[in-house]
Amino acid sequence: MATHKIEKEDLKHYFDHFSSVMPTQLVEIEVAGLDIGDQIEAEWVPLTGISYDPKDDVIVTSLDDKLDHNIRKPKDIYVDEDDAGIHSIEVTCSEGHKHILKLRNPLELPPAK
């Protein structure tokens, strides 16, 4: 796996492309900071999209249960990916909190008999 930084001017294009080609993924979202500790915001729910709005300077993570996780004023964005796809996205916001999005494929059930 390789981790690389996504520059802010590339966020909109990167996440628009990711959302258009991403397979069905489950996401766990953890938010960590010295003032808040570690908190799980979402635990392995379907991810329906991720986008960046440069006007409002916010990353919006859309989840299947009709919730959004917003990351306002993202500062540093790192993506861990390889040929198999993206494994995690780590975003540090202006408040110094780390928003860690871990991705995985849903488990496939065996065919019904």
N, CA, C and O atoms as CSV, one atom per row, in Angstrom:
chain,resi,resn,atom,element,x,y,z
A,1,MET,N,N,0.838,-1.181,0.000
A,1,MET,CA,C,0.000,0.000,0.000
A,1,MET,C,C,0.879,1.238,0.000
A,1,MET,O,O,1.981,1.243,0.548
A,2,ALA,N,N,0.369,2.278,-0.622
A,2,ALA,CA,C,1.110,3.530,-0.684
A,2,ALA,C,C,0.212,4.660,-0.195
A,2,ALA,O,O,-0.951,4.767,-0.584
A,3,THR,N,N,0.772,5.487,0.653
A,3,THR,CA,C,0.039,6.640,1.154
A,3,THR,C,C,0.553,7.876,0.444
A,3,THR,O,O,1.761,8.088,0.341
A,4,HIS,N,N,-0.372,8.694,-0.045
A,4,HIS,CA,C,0.053,9.931,-0.690
A,4,HIS,C,C,-0.904,11.056,-0.330
A,4,HIS,O,O,-2.065,10.833,0.015
A,5,LYS,N,N,-0.386,12.253,-0.420
A,5,LYS,CA,C,-1.151,13.447,-0.069
A,5,LYS,C,C,-1.921,13.942,-1.289
A,5,LYS,O,O,-1.406,13.948,-2.407
A,6,ILE,N,N,-3.168,14.358,-1.052
A,6,ILE,CA,C,-3.973,14.992,-2.094
A,6,ILE,C,C,-3.967,16.495,-1.807
A,6,ILE,O,O,-4.379,16.930,-0.732
A,7,GLU,N,N,-3.505,17.269,-2.760
A,7,GLU,CA,C,-3.458,18.713,-2.575
A,7,GLU,C,C,-4.868,19.287,-2.641
A,7,GLU,O,O,-5.732,18.757,-3.339
A,8,LYS,N,N,-5.089,20.359,-1.921
A,8,LYS,CA,C,-6.428,20.941,-1.805
A,8,LYS,C,C,-7.011,21.313,-3.169
A,8,LYS,O,O,-8.208,21.129,-3.392
A,9,GLU,N,N,-6.201,21.824,-4.071
A,9,GLU,CA,C,-6.716,22.221,-5.385
A,9,GLU,C,C,-7.144,21.011,-6.231
A,9,GLU,O,O,-7.824,21.175,-7.244
A,10,ASP,N,N,-6.745,19.795,-5.816
A,10,ASP,CA,C,-7.114,18.582,-6.541
A,10,ASP,C,C,-8.286,17.828,-5.899
A,10,ASP,O,O,-8.753,16.834,-6.454
A,11,LEU,N,N,-8.759,18.287,-4.748
A,11,LEU,CA,C,-9.782,17.546,-4.006
A,11,LEU,C,C,-11.066,17.334,-4.787
A,11,LEU,O,O,-11.570,16.212,-4.844
A,12,LYS,N,N,-11.600,18.372,-5.384
A,12,LYS,CA,C,-12.877,18.252,-6.096
A,12,LYS,C,C,-12.775,17.205,-7.193
A,12,LYS,O,O,-13.616,16.310,-7.273
A,13,HIS,N,N,-11.767,17.306,-8.029
A,13,HIS,CA,C,-11.586,16.346,-9.114
A,13,HIS,C,C,-11.368,14.931,-8.559
A,13,HIS,O,O,-11.962,13.974,-9.055
A,14,TYR,N,N,-10.528,14.797,-7.542
A,14,TYR,CA,C,-10.204,13.482,-6.986
A,14,TYR,C,C,-11.458,12.791,-6.454
A,14,TYR,O,O,-11.720,11.637,-6.793
A,15,PHE,N,N,-12.236,13.490,-5.621
A,15,PHE,CA,C,-13.416,12.868,-5.016
A,15,PHE,C,C,-14.555,12.692,-6.019
A,15,PHE,O,O,-15.317,11.731,-5.913
A,16,ASP,N,N,-14.687,13.589,-6.980
A,16,ASP,CA,C,-15.690,13.401,-8.035
A,16,ASP,C,C,-15.381,12.129,-8.822
A,16,ASP,O,O,-16.279,11.339,-9.116
A,17,HIS,N,N,-14.111,11.937,-9.158
A,17,HIS,CA,C,-13.703,10.732,-9.890
A,17,HIS,C,C,-13.912,9.490,-9.025
A,17,HIS,O,O,-14.445,8.486,-9.497
A,18,PHE,N,N,-13.494,9.555,-7.764
A,18,PHE,CA,C,-13.652,8.425,-6.858
A,18,PHE,C,C,-15.119,8.009,-6.759
A,18,PHE,O,O,-15.430,6.822,-6.860
A,19,SER,N,N,-16.017,8.962,-6.566
A,19,SER,CA,C,-17.440,8.661,-6.420
A,19,SER,C,C,-18.037,8.081,-7.692
A,19,SER,O,O,-18.969,7.278,-7.626
A,20,SER,N,N,-17.514,8.476,-8.851
A,20,SER,CA,C,-18.081,7.982,-10.112
A,20,SER,C,C,-17.638,6.556,-10.430
A,20,SER,O,O,-18.330,5.856,-11.170
A,21,VAL,N,N,-16.513,6.112,-9.897
A,21,VAL,CA,C,-16.008,4.775,-10.236
A,21,VAL,C,C,-15.977,3.817,-9.048
A,21,VAL,O,O,-15.646,2.644,-9.218
A,22,MET,N,N,-16.315,4.293,-7.850
A,22,MET,CA,C,-16.161,3.433,-6.673
A,22,MET,C,C,-17.160,2.281,-6.698
A,22,MET,O,O,-18.319,2.454,-7.074
A,23,PRO,N,N,-16.691,1.108,-6.292
A,23,PRO,CA,C,-17.617,-0.011,-6.136
A,23,PRO,C,C,-18.369,0.161,-4.811
A,23,PRO,O,O,-18.106,1.097,-4.055
A,24,THR,N,N,-19.294,-0.742,-4.543
A,24,THR,CA,C,-19.971,-0.700,-3.252
A,24,THR,C,C,-18.927,-0.880,-2.156
A,24,THR,O,O,-18.161,-1.844,-2.169
A,25,GLN,N,N,-18.904,0.040,-1.222
A,25,GLN,CA,C,-17.927,0.016,-0.143
A,25,GLN,C,C,-18.642,0.233,1.182
A,25,GLN,O,O,-19.679,0.891,1.247
A,26,LEU,N,N,-18.070,-0.331,2.231
A,26,LEU,CA,C,-18.505,-0.016,3.581
A,26,LEU,C,C,-17.470,0.923,4.168
A,26,LEU,O,O,-16.290,0.842,3.824
A,27,VAL,N,N,-17.900,1.813,5.049
A,27,VAL,CA,C,-16.978,2.778,5.631
A,27,VAL,C,C,-17.164,2.819,7.143
A,27,VAL,O,O,-18.279,2.748,7.660
A,28,GLU,N,N,-16.043,2.935,7.825
A,28,GLU,CA,C,-16.044,3.238,9.252
A,28,GLU,C,C,-15.391,4.608,9.373
A,28,GLU,O,O,-14.311,4.835,8.828
A,29,ILE,N,N,-16.044,5.518,10.085
A,29,ILE,CA,C,-15.505,6.870,10.248
A,29,ILE,C,C,-15.164,7.086,11.705
A,29,ILE,O,O,-16.017,6.979,12.586
A,30,GLU,N,N,-13.892,7.395,11.943
A,30,GLU,CA,C,-13.400,7.682,13.287
A,30,GLU,C,C,-12.903,9.118,13.313
A,30,GLU,O,O,-12.232,9.567,12.385
A,31,VAL,N,N,-13.235,9.836,14.377
A,31,VAL,CA,C,-12.748,11.200,14.562
A,31,VAL,C,C,-11.920,11.199,15.830
A,31,VAL,O,O,-12.375,10.733,16.875
A,32,ALA,N,N,-10.696,11.723,15.743
A,32,ALA,CA,C,-9.789,11.703,16.883
A,32,ALA,C,C,-9.169,13.081,17.088
A,32,ALA,O,O,-8.827,13.778,16.133
A,33,GLY,N,N,-9.034,13.451,18.349
A,33,GLY,CA,C,-8.397,14.713,18.705
A,33,GLY,C,C,-8.103,14.735,20.191
A,33,GLY,O,O,-8.769,14.054,20.970
A,34,LEU,N,N,-7.116,15.508,20.583
A,34,LEU,CA,C,-6.760,15.584,21.999
A,34,LEU,C,C,-7.921,16.071,22.852
A,34,LEU,O,O,-8.088,15.621,23.985
A,35,ASP,N,N,-8.727,16.990,22.318
A,35,ASP,CA,C,-9.822,17.556,23.103
A,35,ASP,C,C,-11.093,16.697,23.096
A,35,ASP,O,O,-11.973,16.888,23.936
A,36,ILE,N,N,-11.194,15.748,22.148
A,36,ILE,CA,C,-12.410,14.933,22.058
A,36,ILE,C,C,-12.162,13.436,22.222
A,36,ILE,O,O,-13.115,12.664,22.331
A,37,GLY,N,N,-10.907,13.016,22.239
A,37,GLY,CA,C,-10.603,11.586,22.289
A,37,GLY,C,C,-10.856,10.953,20.931
A,37,GLY,O,O,-10.842,11.630,19.903
A,38,ASP,N,N,-11.089,9.636,20.942
A,38,ASP,CA,C,-11.409,8.897,19.722
A,38,ASP,C,C,-12.891,8.567,19.732
A,38,ASP,O,O,-13.408,8.026,20.709
A,39,GLN,N,N,-13.566,8.890,18.652
A,39,GLN,CA,C,-15.003,8.643,18.546
A,39,GLN,C,C,-15.310,7.979,17.213
A,39,GLN,O,O,-14.811,8.397,16.169
A,40,ILE,N,N,-16.136,6.942,17.259
A,40,ILE,CA,C,-16.606,6.303,16.034
A,40,ILE,C,C,-17.898,7.004,15.624
A,40,ILE,O,O,-18.888,6.974,16.354
A,41,GLU,N,N,-17.880,7.631,14.455
A,41,GLU,CA,C,-19.053,8.354,13.949
A,41,GLU,C,C,-19.971,7.449,13.133
A,41,GLU,O,O,-21.188,7.635,13.128
A,42,ALA,N,N,-19.391,6.476,12.448
A,42,ALA,CA,C,-20.161,5.519,11.650
A,42,ALA,C,C,-19.389,4.206,11.648
A,42,ALA,O,O,-18.165,4.191,11.526
A,43,GLU,N,N,-20.126,3.097,11.785
A,43,GLU,CA,C,-19.465,1.805,11.875
A,43,GLU,C,C,-19.927,0.873,10.763
A,43,GLU,O,O,-20.992,0.260,10.847
A,44,TRP,N,N,-19.109,0.778,9.726
A,44,TRP,CA,C,-19.277,-0.119,8.592
A,44,TRP,C,C,-20.671,-0.010,7.960
A,44,TRP,O,O,-21.436,-0.972,7.893
A,45,VAL,N,N,-20.955,1.201,7.505
A,45,VAL,CA,C,-22.196,1.480,6.785
A,45,VAL,C,C,-21.862,1.711,5.309
A,45,VAL,O,O,-20.734,2.087,4.991
A,46,PRO,N,N,-22.810,1.498,4.411
A,46,PRO,CA,C,-22.540,1.720,2.987
A,46,PRO,C,C,-22.205,3.188,2.697
A,46,PRO,O,O,-22.886,4.103,3.159
A,47,LEU,N,N,-21.157,3.377,1.932
A,47,LEU,CA,C,-20.728,4.699,1.477
A,47,LEU,C,C,-21.360,4.943,0.114
A,47,LEU,O,O,-21.174,4.150,-0.810
A,48,THR,N,N,-22.110,6.040,-0.015
A,48,THR,CA,C,-22.760,6.323,-1.298
A,48,THR,C,C,-22.040,7.397,-2.103
A,48,THR,O,O,-22.328,7.578,-3.286
A,49,GLY,N,N,-21.112,8.106,-1.482
A,49,GLY,CA,C,-20.360,9.108,-2.226
A,49,GLY,C,C,-19.539,9.979,-1.314
A,49,GLY,O,O,-19.763,10.046,-0.106
A,50,ILE,N,N,-18.580,10.644,-1.924
A,50,ILE,CA,C,-17.742,11.595,-1.199
A,50,ILE,C,C,-17.438,12.732,-2.168
A,50,ILE,O,O,-17.107,12.501,-3.331
A,51,SER,N,N,-17.554,13.952,-1.678
A,51,SER,CA,C,-17.338,15.101,-2.560
A,51,SER,C,C,-16.685,16.240,-1.779
A,51,SER,O,O,-16.662,16.256,-0.548
A,52,TYR,N,N,-16.158,17.185,-2.542
A,52,TYR,CA,C,-15.559,18.385,-1.950
A,52,TYR,C,C,-16.219,19.601,-2.566
A,52,TYR,O,O,-16.307,19.722,-3.788
A,53,ASP,N,N,-16.684,20.503,-1.710
A,53,ASP,CA,C,-17.294,21.757,-2.149
A,53,ASP,C,C,-16.298,22.879,-1.864
A,53,ASP,O,O,-16.161,23.298,-0.714
A,54,PRO,N,N,-15.600,23.373,-2.890
A,54,PRO,CA,C,-14.586,24.400,-2.662
A,54,PRO,C,C,-15.175,25.724,-2.175
A,54,PRO,O,O,-14.503,26.475,-1.469
A,55,LYS,N,N,-16.426,26.015,-2.546
A,55,LYS,CA,C,-17.056,27.269,-2.127
A,55,LYS,C,C,-17.210,27.325,-0.604
A,55,LYS,O,O,-16.889,28.331,0.028
A,56,ASP,N,N,-17.712,26.218,-0.024
A,56,ASP,CA,C,-17.892,26.162,1.429
A,56,ASP,C,C,-16.704,25.521,2.137
A,56,ASP,O,O,-16.682,25.453,3.366
A,57,ASP,N,N,-15.713,25.048,1.373
A,57,ASP,CA,C,-14.516,24.400,1.907
A,57,ASP,C,C,-14.891,23.259,2.858
A,57,ASP,O,O,-14.520,23.246,4.031
A,58,VAL,N,N,-15.647,22.298,2.296
A,58,VAL,CA,C,-16.107,21.166,3.102
A,58,VAL,C,C,-16.068,19.876,2.277
A,58,VAL,O,O,-16.436,19.862,1.103
A,59,ILE,N,N,-15.615,18.793,2.921
A,59,ILE,CA,C,-15.695,17.455,2.350
A,59,ILE,C,C,-16.966,16.821,2.917
A,59,ILE,O,O,-17.167,16.789,4.132
A,60,VAL,N,N,-17.818,16.318,2.027
A,60,VAL,CA,C,-19.076,15.689,2.437
A,60,VAL,C,C,-18.989,14.200,2.122
A,60,VAL,O,O,-18.798,13.805,0.971
A,61,THR,N,N,-19.130,13.385,3.158
A,61,THR,CA,C,-19.164,11.937,3.007
A,61,THR,C,C,-20.617,11.506,3.166
A,61,THR,O,O,-21.198,11.660,4.240
A,62,SER,N,N,-21.201,10.969,2.105
A,62,SER,CA,C,-22.606,10.558,2.121
A,62,SER,C,C,-22.701,9.068,2.429
A,62,SER,O,O,-22.028,8.240,1.816
A,63,LEU,N,N,-23.564,8.753,3.405
A,63,LEU,CA,C,-23.731,7.382,3.849
A,63,LEU,C,C,-25.117,6.888,3.485
A,63,LEU,O,O,-26.046,7.681,3.331
A,64,ASP,N,N,-25.256,5.583,3.349
A,64,ASP,CA,C,-26.505,4.971,2.912
A,64,ASP,C,C,-27.656,5.217,3.874
A,64,ASP,O,O,-28.814,5.240,3.455
A,65,ASP,N,N,-27.363,5.400,5.139
A,65,ASP,CA,C,-28.446,5.604,6.096
A,65,ASP,C,C,-28.884,7.064,6.140
A,65,ASP,O,O,-29.415,7.536,7.146
A,66,LYS,N,N,-28.654,7.768,5.042
A,66,LYS,CA,C,-29.101,9.154,4.842
A,66,LYS,C,C,-28.395,10.152,5.752
A,66,LYS,O,O,-28.902,11.249,5.984
A,67,LEU,N,N,-27.252,9.783,6.256
A,67,LEU,CA,C,-26.445,10.700,7.052
A,67,LEU,C,C,-25.282,11.198,6.222
A,67,LEU,O,O,-24.808,10.522,5.309
A,68,ASP,N,N,-24.839,12.381,6.553
A,68,ASP,CA,C,-23.621,12.921,5.964
A,68,ASP,C,C,-22.631,13.175,7.085
A,68,ASP,O,O,-23.008,13.555,8.193
A,69,HIS,N,N,-21.364,12.960,6.781
A,69,HIS,CA,C,-20.304,13.339,7.704
A,69,HIS,C,C,-19.532,14.455,7.011
A,69,HIS,O,O,-18.886,14.222,5.989
A,70,ASN,N,N,-19.596,15.664,7.562
A,70,ASN,CA,C,-18.951,16.823,6.956
A,70,ASN,C,C,-17.631,17.109,7.646
A,70,ASN,O,O,-17.529,17.054,8.872
A,71,ILE,N,N,-16.626,17.413,6.844
A,71,ILE,CA,C,-15.317,17.810,7.363
A,71,ILE,C,C,-15.062,19.218,6.849
A,71,ILE,O,O,-14.751,19.415,5.674
A,72,ARG,N,N,-15.195,20.184,7.730
A,72,ARG,CA,C,-15.056,21.585,7.351
A,72,ARG,C,C,-13.591,22.028,7.386
A,72,ARG,O,O,-12.822,21.642,8.267
A,73,LYS,N,N,-13.240,22.837,6.411
A,73,LYS,CA,C,-11.906,23.407,6.285
A,73,LYS,C,C,-10.803,22.340,6.403
A,73,LYS,O,O,-9.970,22.397,7.307
A,74,PRO,N,N,-10.811,21.361,5.472
A,74,PRO,CA,C,-9.768,20.337,5.501
A,74,PRO,C,C,-8.391,20.953,5.242
A,74,PRO,O,O,-8.228,21.813,4.377
A,75,LYS,N,N,-7.423,20.494,6.004
A,75,LYS,CA,C,-6.052,21.018,5.859
A,75,LYS,C,C,-5.143,20.011,5.161
A,75,LYS,O,O,-4.552,20.320,4.126
A,76,ASP,N,N,-5.029,18.816,5.719
A,76,ASP,CA,C,-4.158,17.776,5.164
A,76,ASP,C,C,-5.006,16.562,4.834
A,76,ASP,O,O,-5.795,16.105,5.661
A,77,ILE,N,N,-4.843,16.036,3.619
A,77,ILE,CA,C,-5.618,14.895,3.164
A,77,ILE,C,C,-4.644,13.846,2.642
A,77,ILE,O,O,-3.873,14.100,1.717
A,78,TYR,N,N,-4.692,12.652,3.257
A,78,TYR,CA,C,-3.836,11.545,2.848
A,78,TYR,C,C,-4.712,10.356,2.481
A,78,TYR,O,O,-5.702,10.067,3.154
A,79,VAL,N,N,-4.335,9.671,1.408
A,79,VAL,CA,C,-5.077,8.513,0.930
A,79,VAL,C,C,-4.116,7.324,0.896
A,79,VAL,O,O,-2.998,7.423,0.390
A,80,ASP,N,N,-4.577,6.201,1.444
A,80,ASP,CA,C,-3.816,4.951,1.417
A,80,ASP,C,C,-4.462,4.069,0.356
A,80,ASP,O,O,-5.583,3.595,0.536
A,81,GLU,N,N,-3.755,3.850,-0.747
A,81,GLU,CA,C,-4.328,3.077,-1.848
A,81,GLU,C,C,-3.267,2.248,-2.541
A,81,GLU,O,O,-2.070,2.514,-2.440
A,82,ASP,N,N,-3.739,1.237,-3.246
A,82,ASP,CA,C,-2.873,0.409,-4.076
A,82,ASP,C,C,-3.672,-0.023,-5.304
A,82,ASP,O,O,-4.722,0.553,-5.588
A,83,ASP,N,N,-3.197,-1.013,-6.024
A,83,ASP,CA,C,-3.890,-1.454,-7.241
A,83,ASP,C,C,-5.287,-1.996,-6.956
A,83,ASP,O,O,-6.142,-1.989,-7.842
A,84,ALA,N,N,-5.530,-2.465,-5.732
A,84,ALA,CA,C,-6.847,-3.003,-5.363
A,84,ALA,C,C,-7.849,-1.900,-5.044
A,84,ALA,O,O,-9.053,-2.154,-5.008
A,85,GLY,N,N,-7.375,-0.688,-4.813
A,85,GLY,CA,C,-8.273,0.422,-4.516
A,85,GLY,C,C,-7.834,1.223,-3.306
A,85,GLY,O,O,-6.697,1.117,-2.846
A,86,ILE,N,N,-8.762,2.030,-2.799
A,86,ILE,CA,C,-8.486,2.891,-1.653
A,86,ILE,C,C,-8.831,2.132,-0.376
A,86,ILE,O,O,-9.904,1.539,-0.261
A,87,HIS,N,N,-7.910,2.158,0.575
A,87,HIS,CA,C,-8.109,1.467,1.850
A,87,HIS,C,C,-8.527,2.430,2.956
A,87,HIS,O,O,-9.316,2.073,3.831
A,88,SER,N,N,-8.000,3.645,2.915
A,88,SER,CA,C,-8.382,4.623,3.930
A,88,SER,C,C,-8.080,6.034,3.434
A,88,SER,O,O,-7.242,6.256,2.559
A,89,ILE,N,N,-8.808,6.978,4.038
A,89,ILE,CA,C,-8.615,8.399,3.774
A,89,ILE,C,C,-8.505,9.066,5.136
A,89,ILE,O,O,-9.353,8.857,6.004
A,90,GLU,N,N,-7.464,9.867,5.327
A,90,GLU,CA,C,-7.281,10.579,6.596
A,90,GLU,C,C,-7.259,12.074,6.304
A,90,GLU,O,O,-6.459,12.559,5.504
A,91,VAL,N,N,-8.155,12.790,6.973
A,91,VAL,CA,C,-8.277,14.230,6.759
A,91,VAL,C,C,-8.095,14.930,8.101
A,91,VAL,O,O,-8.756,14.590,9.082
A,92,THR,N,N,-7.196,15.906,8.139
A,92,THR,CA,C,-7.055,16.755,9.323
A,92,THR,C,C,-7.782,18.059,9.034
A,92,THR,O,O,-7.510,18.729,8.038
A,93,CYS,N,N,-8.712,18.410,9.918
A,93,CYS,CA,C,-9.491,19.637,9.724
A,93,CYS,C,C,-8.804,20.805,10.428
A,93,CYS,O,O,-7.781,20.630,11.090
A,94,SER,N,N,-9.378,21.994,10.277
A,94,SER,CA,C,-8.782,23.205,10.849
A,94,SER,C,C,-8.749,23.182,12.374
A,94,SER,O,O,-7.961,23.904,12.983
A,95,GLU,N,N,-9.607,22.350,13.006
A,95,GLU,CA,C,-9.603,22.233,14.462
A,95,GLU,C,C,-8.543,21.258,14.960
A,95,GLU,O,O,-8.378,21.079,16.167
A,96,GLY,N,N,-7.826,20.631,14.035
A,96,GLY,CA,C,-6.781,19.686,14.405
A,96,GLY,C,C,-7.284,18.268,14.614
A,96,GLY,O,O,-6.515,17.397,15.021
A,97,HIS,N,N,-8.561,18.020,14.344
A,97,HIS,CA,C,-9.114,16.673,14.484
A,97,HIS,C,C,-8.775,15.847,13.246
A,97,HIS,O,O,-8.765,16.359,12.127
A,98,LYS,N,N,-8.497,14.566,13.461
A,98,LYS,CA,C,-8.264,13.642,12.360
A,98,LYS,C,C,-9.550,12.878,12.096
A,98,LYS,O,O,-10.126,12.278,13.004
A,99,HIS,N,N,-9.990,12.905,10.858
A,99,HIS,CA,C,-11.165,12.162,10.411
A,99,HIS,C,C,-10.622,11.006,9.578
A,99,HIS,O,O,-10.067,11.214,8.499
A,100,ILE,N,N,-10.785,9.793,10.084
A,100,ILE,CA,C,-10.216,8.618,9.422
A,100,ILE,C,C,-11.351,7.788,8.848
A,100,ILE,O,O,-12.206,7.291,9.580
A,101,LEU,N,N,-11.349,7.645,7.538
A,101,LEU,CA,C,-12.358,6.858,6.834
A,101,LEU,C,C,-11.694,5.570,6.383
A,101,LEU,O,O,-10.826,5.591,5.510
A,102,LYS,N,N,-12.095,4.444,6.971
A,102,LYS,CA,C,-11.568,3.137,6.586
A,102,LYS,C,C,-12.585,2.485,5.673
A,102,LYS,O,O,-13.774,2.440,5.988
A,103,LEU,N,N,-12.122,1.982,4.549
A,103,LEU,CA,C,-13.008,1.401,3.542
A,103,LEU,C,C,-12.786,-0.096,3.430
A,103,LEU,O,O,-11.665,-0.585,3.571
A,104,ARG,N,N,-13.878,-0.821,3.171
A,104,ARG,CA,C,-13.771,-2.247,2.875
A,104,ARG,C,C,-14.963,-2.665,2.037
A,104,ARG,O,O,-16.003,-2.007,2.027
A,105,ASN,N,N,-14.789,-3.765,1.339
A,105,ASN,CA,C,-15.868,-4.313,0.529
A,105,ASN,C,C,-16.833,-5.059,1.441
A,105,ASN,O,O,-16.408,-5.676,2.418
A,106,PRO,N,N,-18.124,-5.009,1.135
A,106,PRO,CA,C,-19.065,-5.789,1.941
A,106,PRO,C,C,-18.830,-7.274,1.764
A,106,PRO,O,O,-18.358,-7.711,0.715
A,107,LEU,N,N,-19.156,-8.050,2.785
A,107,LEU,CA,C,-19.020,-9.501,2.688
A,107,LEU,C,C,-20.050,-10.048,1.720
A,107,LEU,O,O,-21.211,-9.638,1.718
A,108,GLU,N,N,-19.606,-10.973,0.906
A,108,GLU,CA,C,-20.522,-11.612,-0.037
A,108,GLU,C,C,-21.132,-12.831,0.623
A,108,GLU,O,O,-20.421,-13.649,1.207
A,109,LEU,N,N,-22.436,-12.954,0.534
A,109,LEU,CA,C,-23.132,-14.113,1.083
A,109,LEU,C,C,-23.109,-15.254,0.072
A,109,LEU,O,O,-23.123,-15.022,-1.137
A,110,PRO,N,N,-23.073,-16.493,0.577
A,110,PRO,CA,C,-23.138,-17.609,-0.369
A,110,PRO,C,C,-24.522,-17.641,-1.026
A,110,PRO,O,O,-25.488,-17.135,-0.456
A,111,PRO,N,N,-24.619,-18.225,-2.199
A,111,PRO,CA,C,-25.920,-18.288,-2.873
A,111,PRO,C,C,-26.927,-19.082,-2.040
A,111,PRO,O,O,-26.559,-20.015,-1.327
A,112,ALA,N,N,-28.188,-18.704,-2.139
A,112,ALA,CA,C,-29.253,-19.412,-1.417
A,112,ALA,C,C,-29.444,-20.792,-2.041
A,112,ALA,O,O,-29.313,-20.973,-3.252
A,113,LYS,N,N,-29.753,-21.744,-1.190
A,113,LYS,CA,C,-29.944,-23.124,-1.688
A,113,LYS,C,C,-31.398,-23.416,-1.890
A,113,LYS,O,O,-31.754,-24.520,-2.302
